[in-house]
Amino acid sequence: MFAETKSLEDLVGVEVRLRGWIASKRSSGKVIFLTLRDGSGFAQLVCERGALSDADFDALKRAGAETPLTVSGSVVLTAGRKRPEVHVASMNLLPSEPDFPIGKKEHGPDFLMDQRHLWLRSPRQAAYLRVRSSLEYACIEFLHREGFHRFDAPLITPNACEGTTELFEIDYFGEKAYLSQSGQLYSEAGIAALGKVYTFGPCFRAEASRTRRHLTEFWGVEPEAAWVGAEENMAFQERFIRTILAKVADERADDLAFIGRDPADLIFDTEGFPIILYDEAIAQLARKGRELSWGEDLGVEDEEALSQDFDRPFFIYKYPVACRAFYIEPDPTRPELALSSDCLMHGGFGEIITGGQRASDYAFLKGRIEEHGLSLEDFRWYLDLRRFGSVPHSGFGMGIERMLRWICGIHHIREAVPFARTPNRCRP
């Protein structure tokens, strides 16, 4: 927008041509003051009747919010003002209807989500999306630098990765198939070829959950590596989190400040992320008056309560096998425990990553598949990975929307994705 690559501050006294949309407008007699916006920022325009033709000036007076506009003019820094303005010498308005549906008044969430295709243009929503873009790039950049290869898993699968009740079933040319919950199982095939891989893409969960932290379609990054145990996996997750947050804080400092988030809050000192055992977490919750039976998984409110006690991300480790996925390796010293962890963000937020060491023994994995009532035929290919060259391996999955929600302090996860899919919304 700003003369290709430069900001207006660098162009005082220069003739420029700008393109964008009208964000706001006010008139004062023979002068119209405009705020023009595009994806890179905002510019203040001064449009005077004497500098523009009467026809252009009158057309500009009638133009509504979000009207596309190109202008040419000179960049001027007026005495007493902090930011330069563009004094417009010529302009061209593109067609747009005058009554933009989203005004300055308060709108309810249902109305705004119905108008999501237009709401995305608001400064806060656009800031969220710029932060999201940097977050996604930071994940990919870090993993590429660490020697991971991108591995594109199918989105249509014959089998469940986790619970069969959370699958969207589809008719695949007369055969039953599902939208993928995760690329993890396929990544486990990839590590024998490439050593370290990651998937990055949409995942689908048919949960009827109507909370502010669940979507039915979300984006996840899922690294998987051969010859890695559960504790080395947690150490890698810590490096991953530190690195991607530092990248976002550096790249999107202005956007973070605009939405009221201090970029410094994304940076942690050298003290490591704490690791507490599931047993310790249960006891800690009991002291808070939240009683759980041993073997129960932690709920959202339990995670939020625990995370109030920490000033940095932390891990809960060695959950009971009974509340973990069928493919998790058991603890050799306590087989009722799984070598599985959750990483929770602090300050009352909750779980952001689930990871663990994958079962590498054929007989054990076969038994777990049968225990879960899953089809051995559907998982024959997955069992083959244990028959032919199985090694210890680990991985984890992080939801982009969950992490973005923490980074930006977003109340509801539906604002962390361009177009949210929830149990009661599949439009627009």
DAKA-V464537 format. One line per field, one symbol per residue. ss: DSSP state (h for helix, s for strand, l for the rest). psi: psi as a letter, one per 30 degrees, with the letter a starting at -180 (. if undefined). burial: # if it has 9 or more other ideal C-beta (glycine too) atoms within 8 Angstrom, else .. Layout:
BEGIN
ss: ???
psi: ???
burial: ???
END
This chain:
BEGIN
ss: lllllllhhhllllssssssssssssssllsssssssllllssssssslllllhhhhhhhhhlllllsssssssssllllllllssssssssslllllllllllllllhhhhhhlhhhhlllhhhhhhhhhhhhhhhhhhhhhhhlllsslllllssllllllhhhllssssllsssssllllhhhhhhhhhhhlsssssssssllllllllllllsssssssssslllhhhhhhhhhhhhhhhhhhhhhhlhhhhhhllllhhhhllllllllssshhhhhhhhhhllllllllllllhhhhhhhhllllllssssllshhhllllslsllllllsslssssssllllssssssssslllhhhhhhhhhhllllllllhhhhhhhhlllllssssssshhhhhhhhhllllhhhhlllllsllslll
psi: eihdflleffgkfkklklkakjelkkkicgkkkkjklaffalkkkjjkeeflleeeeeeeefklkgkkkklkakkkjkkfkeklljjkflljklkkkfikfjaflkkleeeeeegefefffkeeeeeeeeeeeeeeeeeeeeeefggkkkjjllfklflkeckffgkjkljihfkkllkkflgeeeefeeffefeklkljaklkjhkhkhlggklfklkkkjlkklgkleeeeeeeeeeeeeeeeeeeeefheeeeeeggkjffffklafklklkkleeeeeeeeefggjkkkkfklkleeeeeeeffglglllkklilkefgllfgkklkffiffkkiklkkkklggdakfkkllkkkfkeeeeeeeeeegglkeefgeeeeeffeihklkllalkkkeeeeeeeefhkekffggkejkjlfgkgl.
burial: ##.....#..##...#.#.####.#.....########....######..##...##.##..##.###########.......#####.##.#..#...#.#.........##.##.####...########.##########....####.#.###.###....##.........###############....######.####.......###.#########.###.###.###.##########..##.#####.#.#..#......#.####..##.###...#.#.....#...#######.#.##########..#.#.####.....##########..############.#.###.###...#.#..#..##.##...#.###################..#####..#.#..#...
END
